[in-house]
Amino acid sequence: MKAFNLSVDEFLKQASSAAPTPGGGSVSALAGALGASMVSMVANLTTGRERFKNVEREVIELRDLAVFLIGDYQRMAEADIEAFSKLMDAFKMPKDTETERTERTEEIGRRAVQATEVPLAIAEAGLKTLGLARRVATIGNRNAASDAGVAACLAEAAVAGALLNVDINLPLVNDEEYREHTLFRRNALAEEAAQLRREVLRTVAERIS
């Protein structure tokens, strides 16, 4: 069964067990999906109200983007599980001879690229979610402003968690140019996510004070 199709209780049981999946990548994707769901909720609490009529079209767009991201997170959670499993299979390859060791190292490097790209995609989705949270915190229903703040916190957690998976898998990649480029992407994502989260929480504090 797909990770997002599990009940909350079953997901927590599996995540806290000794099973390798769902692990940090899937949990980060779930955090992002929860953040996007909060964006959607704030949007739904804003639309259909006369005092928000002038921003209703934009709020509906924010909601639709958030719902789309939830689906993305679900797909990425499964992709992360698959990429991790394939990487672990590469570690199980024979290494008795020099040829086998070389082939094993090369295969680990190839599969580590995908095991890096998936969490990078989760982090990028988290950044998009933060952008939606910032906007809905600004123009959405003031009574739900705190929920926009929760969205931002969860989205940044998705970014930070996913980037930890990047950190552990990236050194396994053999391509030095790829490693350097990815490290730059990783650091930029972390910095921008932290900045966006601060902006959202500042806006939320102003609106609920």
C-alpha positions in Angstrom: 0.0 0.0 0.0 1.2 3.5 -0.8 2.5 5.5 2.1 -0.2 8.2 1.8 -2.9 5.6 1.6 -2.1 4.4 5.1 -4.1 5.5 8.1 -2.3 8.1 10.3 -1.9 5.4 12.9 -0.5 2.8 10.5 1.8 5.4 8.9 3.2 6.3 12.4 3.6 2.6 13.3 5.6 1.9 10.1 7.6 5.0 10.3 8.6 4.3 13.9 9.5 0.6 13.2 12.8 -0.8 12.1 11.6 -1.0 8.5 13.7 1.3 6.3 10.6 2.8 4.7 8.7 5.1 5.1 11.7 7.0 6.2 12.9 10.6 6.3 12.1 11.3 2.7 8.5 10.1 2.9 8.0 11.8 6.2 9.4 15.1 4.7 6.9 14.7 1.9 4.1 14.2 4.3 5.1 17.4 6.2 5.0 19.3 3.0 1.6 17.8 2.1 0.2 18.8 5.5 1.6 22.3 4.9 -0.1 22.5 1.5 -3.3 21.3 3.1 -3.2 24.2 5.5 -2.8 26.6 2.7 -5.9 25.1 1.0 -7.8 25.3 4.3 -7.1 29.0 4.7 -8.1 29.6 1.1 -11.3 27.7 1.6 -12.0 29.8 4.7 -11.5 32.9 2.6 -13.5 32.2 -0.5 -17.2 32.9 -0.7 -17.1 35.8 1.8 -18.1 39.2 0.7 -15.2 41.0 2.4 -12.7 38.9 0.4 -14.5 39.3 -2.9 -11.7 41.4 -4.4 -9.1 38.7 -3.8 -11.3 35.6 -4.3 -9.9 34.7 -7.7 -6.3 34.8 -6.5 -7.2 32.8 -3.4 -8.9 30.1 -5.5 -5.7 29.9 -7.6 -3.6 29.5 -4.4 -6.0 26.8 -3.2 -5.8 24.9 -6.6 -2.0 25.1 -6.6 -1.9 23.8 -3.0 -4.1 20.8 -3.9 -1.9 20.1 -6.9 1.2 20.1 -4.6 -0.4 17.6 -2.3 -0.6 15.2 -5.2 3.0 16.0 -6.1 4.1 15.2 -2.5 2.2 11.9 -2.7 4.0 10.9 -5.9 7.4 12.0 -4.5 6.9 10.0 -1.3 6.6 6.8 -3.4 9.5 7.9 -5.7 11.7 8.4 -2.6 10.8 4.9 -1.3 11.7 3.4 -4.7 14.9 5.3 -5.1 16.0 4.3 -1.6 15.2 0.7 -2.2 17.2 0.7 -5.5 20.2 2.3 -3.8 20.1 -0.3 -1.0 20.0 -3.0 -3.7 23.2 -1.6 -5.2 24.9 -1.9 -1.8 24.1 -5.6 -1.9 26.0 -6.2 -5.1 29.0 -8.6 -4.9 32.4 -7.1 -4.1 34.7 -10.1 -4.1 36.8 -9.1 -7.1 38.2 -5.8 -8.3 35.8 -5.8 -11.2 32.8 -6.4 -8.9 33.9 -3.7 -6.6 34.3 -1.2 -9.5 30.9 -2.1 -10.9 29.3 -1.9 -7.4 30.8 1.6 -6.8 29.6 2.8 -10.2 26.1 1.5 -9.7 25.9 3.0 -6.2 26.9 6.3 -7.7 24.3 6.1 -10.4 21.5 5.2 -8.1 22.6 7.8 -5.6 21.8 10.4 -8.2 18.1 9.5 -8.1 18.2 9.1 -4.3 19.4 12.7 -4.3 17.1 14.1 -7.0 13.9 13.0 -5.4 14.5 14.7 -2.0 15.6 17.8 -3.9 12.3 17.8 -5.7 10.5 17.5 -2.3 12.5 20.5 -1.0 11.6 22.5 -4.1 7.9 21.6 -3.6 8.3 22.8 0.0 9.7 26.1 -1.2 6.6 26.5 -3.5 4.4 25.7 -0.6 6.1 28.4 1.5 5.4 30.9 -1.3 1.7 30.0 -1.3 1.7 30.3 2.5 3.2 33.7 2.4 0.6 35.0 0.0 -2.4 33.4 1.7 -1.1 34.7 5.1 -1.2 38.2 3.6 -4.5 38.2 1.8 -6.5 35.3 3.4 -9.0 35.3 6.2 -7.3 36.9 9.2 -9.1 34.4 11.5 -7.1 31.6 9.9 -3.8 33.4 9.8 -2.3 31.1 12.4 -3.0 28.2 10.0 -1.0 29.9 7.3 1.8 30.1 9.9 1.5 26.3 10.5 1.7 25.8 6.7 4.9 27.7 6.6 6.5 25.8 9.5 5.5 22.4 8.0 6.7 23.4 4.6 10.1 24.5 5.9 10.3 21.2 7.8 9.7 19.4 4.5 12.6 21.4 2.9 15.0 20.8 5.8 14.2 17.1 6.2 14.5 16.5 2.5 17.8 18.3 2.3 19.2 16.0 5.0 18.5 13.2 2.7 20.4 15.1 0.0 23.3 15.4 2.4 23.5 11.7 3.1 23.2 10.6 -0.5 25.2 13.2 -2.4 28.6 12.0 -1.3 27.9 8.6 -2.9 27.6 10.2 -6.3 30.8 9.8 -8.4 30.3 12.8 -10.6 32.1 15.7 -9.0 30.5 18.4 -11.1 27.1 17.1 -10.2 28.0 17.1 -6.5 29.2 20.7 -6.7 26.1 21.9 -8.6 23.7 20.0 -6.3 25.4 21.4 -3.2 24.8 24.9 -4.5 21.1 24.1 -5.2 20.8 22.5 -1.7 22.2 25.6 0.1 20.1 28.0 -1.9 16.9 26.0 -1.1 17.7 26.0 2.6 18.5 29.7 2.8 15.4 30.7 0.8 13.1 28.4 2.8 14.3 29.8 6.1 13.8 33.4 4.8 10.3 32.6 3.6 9.3 31.0 6.8 10.4 34.1 8.8 8.5 36.3 6.4 5.3 34.3 6.8 5.5 34.2 10.6 6.1 37.9 10.7 3.0 38.5 8.6 1.0 36.1 10.8 2.1 37.9 14.0 1.1 41.2 12.5 -2.3 40.0 11.5 -3.2 38.3 14.7 -1.9 40.9 17.1 
